[in-house]
Amino acid sequence: QVQLVESGGGLVQAGGSLRLSCRASGRTFSNYLMAWFRQAPGKEREVLVAISRSGAATYYADSVKGRFTISRVNAMNSVYLQMNSLKPEDTGVYYCAAKNPFSTSGYQYWGQGTQVTVSS
């Protein structure tokens, strides 16, 4: 029901910033819990940040707390990830994901991913 497309990845030096965007199709974007995941080379995909339907509640993994900020603009069918003070260990493929908060299943919809590379 939902298609997600990420953008904004690239190559950045340590200490720099990037802003990722995720745009969703459909007319029911505000019904979904949104999140950003990261898959580092050779590692499992992990959730970094998540945001409630209204944007009132957020979750941050310890590794990104204080550096990354998730936000959403429902009128634009978009969710964003502002990344500051980037570190080489932030390198990986970043995925946008959507979930019906009332479903017992996990995240149902995924973007194609966008590569973020942080150099030393």
C-alpha positions in Angstrom: 0.0 0.0 0.0 3.0 2.3 0.6 6.0 2.9 -1.6 9.0 4.6 0.0 11.9 6.3 -1.7 15.0 7.6 0.2 17.4 10.3 -1.0 20.2 12.4 0.4 23.0 9.9 1.0 26.5 10.5 -0.1 30.1 10.8 1.0 31.0 13.1 3.8 33.9 13.7 6.1 33.8 12.8 9.8 32.2 15.6 11.8 30.1 16.7 8.8 26.3 16.5 8.4 23.8 15.0 6.0 20.0 15.2 5.8 18.2 12.1 4.5 14.7 12.3 3.0 12.1 9.6 2.6 9.0 10.3 0.5 6.0 8.0 0.6 3.2 7.3 -1.9 -0.5 7.1 -1.0 -2.9 9.2 1.0 -2.6 7.5 4.4 1.0 8.4 5.4 -0.1 9.7 8.7 -1.4 6.3 9.8 2.1 4.8 9.9 4.9 4.6 12.4 8.1 5.6 10.5 11.7 4.6 11.2 15.2 4.7 9.8 17.3 1.6 9.8 21.0 1.2 9.0 22.9 -1.8 7.7 26.6 -1.4 8.1 29.0 -3.6 6.0 28.9 -7.2 7.2 26.4 -6.4 10.0 22.7 -6.9 10.6 20.2 -4.2 9.9 19.4 -2.1 13.0 16.8 0.5 13.9 18.3 3.9 14.6 15.3 6.2 15.0 11.5 6.0 14.9 8.7 8.5 15.1 5.0 8.2 15.9 2.1 9.0 13.6 1.7 12.5 14.9 5.4 13.1 15.5 4.9 13.6 19.2 6.9 10.5 20.3 10.3 9.5 19.1 12.9 6.7 19.7 16.6 7.0 19.3 19.2 4.3 19.5 22.0 5.1 22.0 24.5 5.2 19.2 22.8 8.2 17.5 21.2 10.0 20.4 22.2 13.6 20.5 23.5 13.5 16.9 20.6 12.4 14.8 17.1 13.8 14.6 14.0 12.3 13.0 11.1 14.4 11.9 8.1 14.1 9.7 5.8 16.3 7.7 2.6 14.4 7.0 1.3 17.0 4.6 4.3 16.2 2.4 4.2 12.5 2.9 7.8 12.8 4.1 10.1 11.7 6.9 13.6 13.1 7.4 16.8 12.2 9.2 19.1 15.0 10.1 22.6 13.6 10.9 25.2 15.7 12.6 28.6 15.0 13.9 29.0 12.0 11.6 31.5 9.3 12.5 33.1 6.6 10.3 31.0 4.0 12.1 27.9 5.7 10.8 28.8 4.3 7.3 26.2 2.0 5.8 23.0 1.8 3.8 20.1 3.7 5.4 16.6 2.5 4.9 13.3 4.2 5.5 10.5 1.9 6.8 6.8 2.2 7.6 4.7 0.2 10.0 1.0 0.1 11.0 1.3 0.6 14.7 -1.7 -1.6 15.4 -0.3 -4.6 13.5 1.4 -7.5 15.2 3.8 -7.8 12.4 7.0 -5.8 11.9 7.7 -3.0 9.5 5.8 -3.8 6.3 7.2 -1.3 3.8 10.8 -0.5 3.0 12.6 1.9 0.7 15.5 0.9 -1.5 18.1 2.4 0.7 20.6 5.2 0.3 24.3 4.8 0.9 26.1 7.0 3.5 29.8 6.9 3.7 31.7 8.8 6.3 35.5 9.2 5.7 38.2 9.7 8.3 
